[in-house]
Amino acid sequence: MLTILQNTPIRAYVFFLLVVYFGIKAFSPRRESRLSMLITPPAFLAWSLYSVNLTIDPVLFLGSWFGALLLGSLSAWLVFSRKGVALDDTATGLIMPGTVKILIMFLMFFFANYYFGYQDAVNPQLAASPDMLLLKSTVSGFMCGLISTRSLKLYWALRTLAARQSPVTAQ
């Protein structure tokens, strides 16, 4: 175990500290911008699809990725509620209540990437095996669904709250 930690690149520790910092910061209320809600899904979709191996069995790998994407989306829909979410003063973002769920989601993302990076560095043959590649595509699909659906759900909440706030013009 100590060898693993000693051979971990410094950038992994920096990234881990950033993940923990932003996760702990999410314990208190914060502002979520419309831009971040719209950029997150395509960014995670690109990252997730990049990690899918299509050389061995494209149908199996894309099928497992898509199934995990749906499961992650369903999980996000059930876990992340709109309770306590309010429109900010400019009506261009949301004020989010504090929660530990963000830290848990960030840590899941970090440790999944750390595990696959570790396997690539220490045991490239295992990392290139069909079983490991299938696991990687499944995990990336789940994380993509979880994070992207959370962002899209918040964006829909922003649109709904902004529409309610807009003054009705009578003609």
C-alpha positions, -999 to +999 in steps of 0.1 A: +000+000+000+028+024+009+044+017-025+012+027-043+012+060-025+049+067-030+046+060-067+015+081-072+023+112-093+021+146-076-006+157-100-029+130-086-025+144-050-031+179-063-063+167-081-074+148-050-069+179-028-090+200-053-117+174-053-119+173-016-117+211-013-146+216-038-165+188-022-162+203+013-170+237-001-203+222-013-213+216+023-224+252+025-248+271+001-232+281-032-241+295-066-244+273-096-242+291-129-261+284-161-228+281-180-216+253-157-249+235-160-246+236-198-209+228-201-208+198-177-229+173-197-210+176-231-176+176-212-184+144-193-200+128-224-167+134-243-146+121-214-168+091-210-170+081-247-132+085-249-128+058-223-149+033-242-129+007-262-145+000-295-118-024-310-129-056-293-167-058-293-183-024-300-219-036-294-210-051-260-189-021-249-214+006-261-243-014-247-227-017-213-218+020-214-253+030-224-269+008-198-246+023-171-254+058-184-291+051-179-285+037-144-264+067-135-290+091-149-318+073-129-296+075-098-290+112-102-327+118-108-335+101-075-306+113-054-304+150-063-335+168-054-346+204-061-355+210-025-340+242-012-329+253-047-336+290-054-330+314-082-302+339-077-306+377-078-297+379-115-319+350-125-289+335-144-280+308-118-292+289-088-284+291-051-278+255-041-282+243-005-252+226+011-249+188+008-224+160+013-236+143-019-213+165-041-182+153-021-193+117-025-198+121-062-165+139-067-147+112-047-164+084-067-151+101-099-116+106-085-112+070-072-126+055-104-100+074-125-073+067-099-080+030-100-079+027-138-048+049-140-031+027-114-039-004-134-026+012-166+007+021-149+012-011-128-003-038-148-009-028-184-018-063-195-047-065-170-057-029-178-060-039-215-079-071-208-115-072-221-129-075-186-111-045-173-120-024-205-157-034-200-156-024-164-140+009-174-167+017-200-194+008-175-180+029-147-175+059-171-210+055-184-224+055-149-204+086-138-213+104-170-250+097-164-248+107-127-230+140-132-246+150-165-282+143-153-276+163-121-265+193-143-294+189-167-318+186-138-305+218-123-307+235-157-344+225-160-350+238-124-333+271-134-355+275-165-387+267-145-378+291-117-368+318-141-401+314-160-421+317-128-403+349-119-407+366-153-434+392-152-465+384-173-472+411-198-508+417-205-519+428-240 
